[in-house]
Amino acid sequence: MQSPLMSYPAHVRAILVLGLPLVGGHMAQMAIGLTDTIMVGWYGAEALATVTLANTLFFTLFLFGCGFAWAVMPMVASFAAEGDDQKVRRATRMGLWLSALFCVCMFPLLWWSEALLLRLGQTPVIAADAQTYLRVLAFGLLPALVTMTLKSYLAALEKTQVVFWVTVVAVPYNALANYALIFGNFGFPELGLQGAAIASLSTHVFSMLVVVAYILVLVPEHSLFQRLWKSDADMFAQVFRLGWPIGLTSLSETGLFAASAIMMGWLGTIPLAAHGIALQLASITFMLHLGLSNAATVRAGNAFGRRDGPHMARGGIVALGLSAVCAVSTIFVFVVFPEPLISVFLDPDDPARADIIAAGVILLFLAAIFQLVDGAQVVALGLLRGVQDAKVPMVLAALSYFGVGLPAAYILGFPFGLGGAGIWLGLAFGLSVAAVLLNHRFWFRMMPGLSRLAAPAASA
């Protein structure tokens, strides 16, 4: 018989129980780049500009590759709701296959990144240093994507606590590795930017090994790693069909911010350094919304597998409401405490400190402006992925980010002469359009049909 409709407070508890560890998992990924940014910022303003650029390229490719990892999440959630353990295993394995193939394709781009960065208008010194950094970090793309795929598998099964504990261990591990290798502490040589890259690489590998060990010991029922080499053309195609539009959707948004970093680089080292700090802070808060979006994907995917439209609708409302609460809190912090937040990233004796703070305060205020719409658009994406709707959202996202946001950023930043502030206003405009279009897609195009779904008599 059909399961009783959950109350809104019950949905809040369910999404928080599922979503908070996922937020922690995303924070683990961000904490690696954040620690690099803070400690390299202490090393010097030019080094900070270099890492900002290099991490922008790396995380653009990483999030593009996460499309296959994130495709695993709604598929496994739906198969688990149907009680089909074999398809759970098959989907996860093919997600790992596709992640590995993606890394093989992207490795040359990271290895020879200097030529790309020079063509994008970066200075020869920053482009060369960024390539040195990325040639080490390129080897971290595979363990990072394997970790994300396995986290998606665990999240879909609502086994998310391990993600939090990996975070707890990985963040201080990365900080200590940075402290040792960037500055030459604990008997290690002073390696500067290369040390930061080695620390990040080792943290990605460490996180992957912990998650793999957890699954081997505590989630053995799917025999996930047995005969991992065995091909599965049908499931490979299913994961690919769902994953590539998810990846391109992520690429659209991250590409928008990557392009903004390139344009900030045209303005000089100080604006680019300020942009890097503001973007790191905005990215941290975005992880809250992304965790809620992932929870919405799992809950919607589970309801989709059970054919339970009313539960899906209530869960979607709650996910958007929680995202709005997070956004309001973030706006308050960004507007009231900008200078202390920015100062964390800078050496007190850096001669460029005052100029970077002055530029960063303006950018952080603008980052506060788009918190609500950024959360609304990523949660809508999560809900759409839960019902395995990816191609149309991909088009809507690309239109919003590249058709609206990027041209607006360029026009406001350069022809209108607003500089960095104009670039960030353009970002806010693109995210606002995405929020409207994606929510309209879910609530007014998809939900009317989905709300008529009812759980079959035998599925409770």
C-alpha positions as CSV (number, residue, x, y, z in Angstrom):
1,M,0.0,0.0,0.0
2,Q,1.1,3.6,-0.5
3,S,3.2,5.0,2.3
4,P,1.6,7.9,4.3
5,L,2.6,11.4,3.3
6,M,5.4,12.7,5.4
7,S,4.9,16.0,7.2
8,Y,7.1,19.0,6.4
9,P,9.0,18.8,9.7
10,A,9.7,15.1,8.9
11,H,11.0,16.1,5.4
12,V,13.3,18.8,7.1
13,R,14.8,16.1,9.4
14,A,15.2,13.6,6.5
15,I,16.9,16.1,4.2
16,L,19.2,17.4,7.0
17,V,20.2,13.9,8.1
18,L,21.1,13.1,4.5
19,G,22.3,16.5,3.4
20,L,24.6,17.7,6.2
21,P,27.2,14.9,5.7
22,L,27.0,15.6,2.0
23,V,27.8,19.2,2.8
24,G,30.8,18.0,4.8
25,G,31.9,15.9,1.8
26,H,31.8,18.9,-0.5
27,M,33.6,21.0,2.1
28,A,36.4,18.4,2.0
29,Q,36.9,19.1,-1.6
30,M,36.7,22.8,-1.1
31,A,38.9,22.8,2.0
32,I,41.8,21.5,-0.1
33,G,41.6,24.5,-2.4
34,L,40.8,26.8,0.4
35,T,43.8,25.7,2.5
36,D,46.0,26.1,-0.6
37,T,44.6,29.7,-1.1
38,I,45.2,30.8,2.5
39,M,48.7,29.4,2.8
40,V,49.8,30.4,-0.7
41,G,48.3,33.8,0.1
42,W,50.7,34.0,3.0
43,Y,53.5,33.1,0.6
44,G,52.8,36.1,-1.6
45,A,50.3,38.0,-3.8
46,E,51.7,36.7,-7.1
47,A,51.7,33.1,-5.8
48,L,48.0,33.6,-4.7
49,A,47.1,34.8,-8.2
50,T,48.8,31.8,-9.8
51,V,47.0,29.3,-7.5
52,T,43.7,31.1,-8.1
53,L,44.1,30.6,-11.8
54,A,45.4,27.0,-11.6
55,N,42.6,25.9,-9.2
56,T,40.0,27.5,-11.4
57,L,41.1,25.3,-14.3
58,F,41.4,22.2,-12.2
59,F,38.0,22.5,-10.5
60,T,36.4,23.4,-13.8
61,L,37.5,20.0,-15.2
62,F,36.8,18.3,-12.0
63,L,33.2,19.4,-11.8
64,F,32.8,18.6,-15.5
65,G,34.0,15.1,-14.7
66,C,31.6,14.9,-11.7
67,G,28.7,14.6,-14.2
68,F,29.3,10.8,-14.3
69,A,29.7,10.6,-10.5
70,W,26.5,12.6,-10.0
71,A,24.6,10.5,-12.6
72,V,25.3,7.5,-10.3
73,M,23.4,9.2,-7.5
74,P,19.8,9.3,-8.9
75,M,20.2,6.0,-10.7
76,V,21.4,4.2,-7.6
77,A,18.7,5.9,-5.5
78,S,16.0,4.7,-7.9
79,F,17.4,1.2,-8.3
80,A,17.7,0.9,-4.5
81,A,14.0,2.0,-4.1
82,E,13.1,-0.8,-6.5
83,G,15.2,-3.3,-4.6
84,D,17.5,-4.1,-7.6
85,D,20.9,-4.6,-6.0
86,Q,22.4,-5.8,-9.3
87,K,21.6,-2.5,-11.1
88,V,23.0,-0.6,-8.1
89,R,26.4,-2.4,-8.6
90,R,26.3,-2.0,-12.3
91,A,25.6,1.7,-12.3
92,T,28.3,2.5,-9.8
93,R,30.9,0.4,-11.6
94,M,30.2,2.1,-14.9
95,G,30.3,5.5,-13.2
96,L,33.9,4.6,-12.1
97,W,34.7,3.5,-15.7
98,L,33.5,6.8,-17.2
99,S,35.3,8.8,-14.5
100,A,38.6,7.0,-15.4
101,L,38.1,7.6,-19.1
102,F,37.4,11.2,-18.5
103,C,40.7,11.6,-16.6
104,V,42.6,10.1,-19.5
105,C,41.1,12.6,-21.9
106,M,41.7,15.6,-19.6
107,F,45.3,14.8,-18.5
108,P,47.0,16.4,-21.5
109,L,45.1,19.6,-21.0
110,L,46.4,19.9,-17.5
111,W,49.9,18.8,-18.4
112,W,50.3,21.4,-21.2
113,S,48.2,24.1,-19.6
114,E,50.7,26.9,-20.1
115,A,49.9,27.3,-23.8
116,L,46.1,27.5,-23.0
117,L,46.6,30.1,-20.3
118,L,48.8,32.2,-22.5
119,R,46.2,32.1,-25.3
120,L,43.6,33.3,-22.7
121,G,45.7,36.4,-22.0
122,Q,47.5,35.5,-18.8
123,T,51.0,36.8,-18.1
124,P,53.9,34.4,-19.0
125,V,55.1,34.1,-15.4
126,I,51.7,33.2,-14.0
127,A,51.0,30.8,-16.9
128,A,54.3,29.0,-16.4
129,D,53.9,28.8,-12.6
130,A,50.3,27.6,-13.0
131,Q,51.5,24.8,-15.3
132,T,54.1,23.7,-12.7
133,Y,51.3,23.5,-10.1
134,L,48.9,21.6,-12.4
135,R,51.4,19.1,-13.6
136,V,51.5,17.7,-10.1
137,L,47.7,18.1,-9.4
138,A,46.8,16.5,-12.7
139,F,47.5,13.1,-11.1
140,G,44.9,14.0,-8.4
141,L,42.0,14.2,-10.9
142,L,41.4,10.4,-10.9
143,P,41.4,9.8,-7.2
144,A,39.2,12.9,-6.7
145,L,36.6,11.6,-9.2
146,V,36.7,8.1,-7.9
147,T,36.0,9.5,-4.4
148,M,33.1,11.6,-5.7
149,T,31.6,8.6,-7.5
150,L,31.8,6.4,-4.4
151,K,30.4,9.2,-2.3
152,S,27.4,9.4,-4.8
153,Y,26.9,5.7,-4.4
154,L,27.0,6.0,-0.6
155,A,24.7,9.0,-0.6
156,A,22.1,7.3,-2.8
157,L,22.1,4.5,-0.2
158,E,21.7,7.1,2.5
159,K,25.1,6.1,4.0
160,T,26.6,9.5,4.3
161,Q,28.3,9.7,7.7
162,V,31.6,8.4,6.3
163,V,31.7,11.4,4.0
164,F,31.8,13.6,7.1
165,W,34.5,11.6,8.8
166,V,36.7,11.6,5.7
167,T,36.3,15.4,5.8
168,V,37.3,15.6,9.5
169,V,40.6,13.8,8.8
170,A,41.4,15.1,5.3
171,V,41.2,18.8,6.1
172,P,43.9,18.9,8.9
173,Y,46.0,16.4,6.9
174,N,46.0,18.8,3.9
175,A,46.7,21.8,6.1
176,L,49.7,20.1,7.7
177,A,51.0,18.9,4.3
178,N,50.7,22.5,3.0
179,Y,52.5,23.9,6.1
180,A,55.3,21.4,5.7
181,L,55.8,21.5,1.9
182,I,55.0,25.2,1.0
183,F,57.2,26.7,3.7
184,G,59.7,24.0,4.4
185,N,58.6,23.0,7.9
186,F,59.0,19.7,9.8
187,G,62.3,19.0,8.0
188,F,60.8,19.2,4.5
189,P,62.3,21.4,1.7
190,E,60.6,24.7,0.9
191,L,58.7,23.9,-2.3
192,G,56.3,26.8,-2.6
193,L,53.6,26.3,-5.2
194,Q,54.8,22.9,-6.0
195,G,54.5,21.9,-2.4
196,A,50.9,23.1,-2.3
197,A,50.2,20.9,-5.3
198,I,51.8,17.8,-3.8
199,A,49.8,18.3,-0.6
200,S,46.6,18.5,-2.6
201,L,47.4,15.4,-4.6
202,S,48.2,13.4,-1.5
203,T,45.0,14.5,0.1
204,H,42.9,13.3,-2.9
205,V,44.7,9.9,-2.7
206,F,44.2,9.6,1.0
207,S,40.5,10.4,0.8
208,M,40.0,7.9,-2.0
209,L,41.7,5.1,0.0
210,V,39.6,5.8,3.1
211,V,36.3,5.7,1.2
212,V,37.3,2.5,-0.6
213,A,38.3,0.8,2.7
214,Y,35.0,1.9,4.2
215,I,33.0,0.2,1.4
216,L,35.1,-2.9,1.4
217,V,34.6,-3.4,5.2
218,L,31.2,-2.0,5.9
219,V,29.2,-2.1,2.6
220,P,30.2,-5.5,1.2
221,E,26.7,-6.5,0.0
222,H,27.1,-5.1,-3.5
223,S,30.6,-6.6,-4.1
224,L,31.4,-3.3,-5.8
225,F,35.1,-3.9,-6.6
226,Q,34.9,-7.6,-7.6
227,R,35.4,-8.0,-11.4
228,L,35.6,-4.2,-11.7
229,W,37.2,-4.7,-15.1
230,K,34.2,-6.4,-16.6
231,S,32.5,-4.3,-19.3
232,D,28.7,-3.6,-19.2
233,A,27.8,-1.8,-22.4
234,D,24.1,-1.3,-21.6
235,M,24.7,0.3,-18.2
236,F,27.7,2.2,-19.5
237,A,25.4,3.8,-22.1
238,Q,22.7,4.6,-19.4
239,V,25.2,6.3,-17.1
240,F,26.8,8.1,-20.0
241,R,23.5,9.4,-21.3
242,L,22.6,10.9,-18.0
243,G,26.1,11.9,-17.0
244,W,27.3,13.9,-20.0
245,P,24.5,16.6,-19.8
246,I,25.0,16.8,-16.0
247,G,28.7,17.3,-16.6
248,L,28.1,20.0,-19.3
249,T,25.6,21.7,-17.0
250,S,28.3,21.9,-14.3
251,L,30.8,23.0,-16.9
252,S,28.5,25.8,-17.9
253,E,28.4,27.2,-14.4
254,T,32.1,26.6,-13.5
255,G,33.0,27.8,-16.9
256,L,31.2,31.1,-16.2
257,F,33.3,31.5,-13.0
258,A,36.5,30.4,-14.8
259,A,35.9,33.0,-17.5
260,S,35.4,35.6,-14.8
261,A,38.8,34.6,-13.4
262,I,40.3,35.1,-16.8
263,M,38.7,38.5,-17.2
264,M,39.9,39.5,-13.7
265,G,43.4,38.5,-14.8
266,W,43.2,41.1,-17.5
267,L,42.7,43.7,-14.8
268,G,45.9,42.8,-13.0
269,T,47.3,40.8,-10.0
270,I,45.5,42.7,-7.3
271,P,42.0,42.3,-8.8
272,L,42.7,38.6,-9.5
273,A,43.9,38.0,-6.0
274,A,40.8,39.7,-4.5
275,H,38.6,37.7,-6.9
276,G,40.3,34.5,-5.7
277,I,39.5,35.2,-2.1
278,A,35.9,36.3,-2.7
279,L,35.4,33.3,-5.0
280,Q,36.7,30.9,-2.3
281,L,34.4,32.3,0.3
282,A,31.4,32.2,-2.1
283,S,32.3,28.7,-3.1
284,I,32.3,27.6,0.6
285,T,28.7,28.8,1.0
286,F,27.8,27.2,-2.3
287,M,28.8,23.9,-0.9
288,L,25.9,24.2,1.6
289,H,23.4,24.6,-1.3
290,L,25.2,21.8,-3.3
291,G,24.8,19.4,-0.3
292,L,21.1,20.2,-0.1
293,S,20.9,19.8,-3.9
294,N,22.4,16.3,-3.6
295,A,20.0,15.4,-0.8
296,A,17.2,16.6,-3.0
297,T,18.5,14.4,-5.8
298,V,18.5,11.3,-3.6
299,R,15.1,12.0,-2.1
300,A,13.6,12.8,-5.5
301,G,15.3,9.8,-7.1
302,N,14.0,7.5,-4.3
303,A,10.4,8.9,-4.7
304,F,10.7,8.6,-8.4
305,G,11.7,4.9,-8.0
306,R,8.7,4.4,-5.7
307,R,6.4,6.4,-8.1
308,D,5.6,8.7,-5.2
309,G,4.9,12.2,-6.6
310,P,3.4,13.9,-3.5
311,H,6.4,13.1,-1.4
312,M,8.7,14.4,-4.1
313,A,6.8,17.8,-4.2
314,R,7.0,18.2,-0.4
315,G,10.7,17.3,-0.4
316,G,11.4,19.8,-3.1
317,I,9.7,22.6,-1.2
318,V,11.6,21.8,1.9
319,A,15.0,21.7,0.1
320,L,14.4,25.1,-1.4
321,G,13.3,26.5,1.9
322,L,16.5,25.2,3.7
323,S,18.6,26.7,0.9
324,A,17.0,30.1,1.4
325,V,17.7,29.9,5.1
326,C,21.4,29.2,4.4
327,A,21.5,32.1,1.9
328,V,20.1,34.6,4.3
329,S,22.6,33.7,6.9
330,T,25.4,33.9,4.4
331,I,24.3,37.4,3.2
332,F,24.5,38.6,6.8
333,V,28.0,37.3,7.3
334,F,29.3,38.6,4.0
335,V,27.9,42.1,4.5
336,V,28.7,42.6,8.1
337,F,32.2,40.9,8.4
338,P,33.9,41.3,5.0
339,E,37.3,42.5,6.1
340,P,37.9,39.9,8.8
341,L,37.0,37.1,6.3
342,I,39.3,38.5,3.6
343,S,42.2,39.1,6.1
344,V,42.4,35.4,6.8
345,F,43.8,34.8,3.4
346,L,46.6,37.4,3.5
347,D,50.0,37.9,5.2
348,P,49.8,40.9,7.5
349,D,53.1,42.1,6.1
350,D,52.1,41.8,2.4
351,P,52.5,45.3,0.8
352,A,49.5,44.6,-1.4
353,R,47.2,43.7,1.6
354,A,45.3,46.9,1.8
355,D,44.6,47.1,-1.9
356,I,43.4,43.4,-2.0
357,I,41.1,44.0,1.0
358,A,39.6,47.1,-0.6
359,A,38.9,45.3,-3.8
360,G,37.7,42.1,-2.0
361,V,35.1,44.0,0.2
362,I,33.3,45.1,-2.9
363,L,33.3,41.7,-4.5
364,L,32.2,40.0,-1.3
365,F,29.2,42.4,-1.1
366,L,28.3,41.4,-4.7
367,A,28.7,37.7,-3.8
368,A,26.1,38.3,-1.1
369,I,23.7,39.6,-3.7
370,F,23.5,36.3,-5.6
371,Q,23.3,33.9,-2.7
372,L,19.6,33.3,-2.9
373,V,19.5,32.8,-6.6
374,D,22.6,30.6,-6.6
375,G,21.0,28.3,-4.0
376,A,17.7,28.2,-5.8
377,Q,19.2,27.3,-9.2
378,V,21.4,24.5,-7.8
379,V,18.6,22.9,-5.8
380,A,16.3,23.0,-8.8
381,L,19.1,21.2,-10.8
382,G,19.2,18.6,-8.0
383,L,15.5,18.0,-8.2
384,L,15.6,17.6,-11.9
385,R,18.4,15.1,-11.7
386,G,16.4,13.1,-9.2
387,V,13.8,12.5,-11.9
388,Q,16.6,11.9,-14.4
389,D,15.8,15.0,-16.4
390,A,19.2,16.4,-17.6
391,K,19.3,17.4,-21.2
392,V,16.8,20.3,-21.1
393,P,18.3,21.7,-17.8
394,M,21.7,21.5,-19.6
395,V,20.4,23.8,-22.3
396,L,18.7,26.2,-19.9
397,A,21.9,26.4,-17.8
398,A,24.1,27.0,-20.8
399,L,21.7,29.8,-22.0
400,S,21.7,31.4,-18.6
401,Y,25.5,31.2,-17.9
402,F,27.0,31.7,-21.3
403,G,24.1,33.4,-23.2
404,V,23.3,35.9,-20.4
405,G,25.9,35.9,-17.5
406,L,29.1,35.9,-19.4
407,P,28.2,38.6,-21.9
408,A,26.8,40.7,-19.1
409,A,30.0,40.3,-17.1
410,Y,32.1,41.4,-20.0
411,I,29.9,44.4,-21.0
412,L,29.6,45.7,-17.4
413,G,33.2,45.0,-16.6
414,F,34.9,46.6,-19.7
415,P,32.8,48.7,-22.1
416,F,30.8,50.1,-19.1
417,G,34.1,50.5,-17.1
418,L,32.9,48.9,-13.9
419,G,35.9,46.5,-13.7
420,G,35.7,43.7,-11.2
421,A,32.4,44.9,-9.8
422,G,30.8,44.8,-13.3
423,I,32.1,41.3,-13.8
424,W,30.5,40.0,-10.6
425,L,27.2,41.8,-11.4
426,G,27.2,39.9,-14.6
427,L,27.6,36.7,-12.7
428,A,24.7,37.6,-10.5
429,F,22.5,38.3,-13.5
430,G,23.3,34.9,-15.1
431,L,22.6,33.0,-11.9
432,S,19.2,34.8,-11.5
433,V,18.1,33.8,-15.0
434,A,19.2,30.2,-14.3
435,A,17.2,30.1,-11.0
436,V,14.0,31.3,-12.8
437,L,14.3,28.9,-15.8
438,L,15.3,25.8,-13.8
439,N,12.6,26.2,-11.1
440,H,10.0,26.8,-13.8
441,R,11.2,23.6,-15.5
442,F,10.7,21.5,-12.4
443,W,7.6,23.0,-10.9
444,F,5.6,23.9,-14.0
445,R,6.8,21.5,-16.6
446,M,7.8,18.3,-14.7
447,M,5.9,18.4,-11.5
448,P,2.3,18.5,-12.9
449,G,2.9,15.0,-14.4
450,L,5.0,13.7,-11.5
451,S,2.5,14.8,-8.9
452,R,0.0,12.4,-10.4
453,L,2.3,9.5,-9.7
454,A,1.2,7.2,-6.9
455,A,3.0,4.4,-5.3
456,P,1.8,1.0,-6.5
457,A,-0.1,-1.1,-4.1
458,A,2.8,-3.4,-3.5
459,S,5.5,-0.7,-2.8
460,A,5.6,0.8,0.6
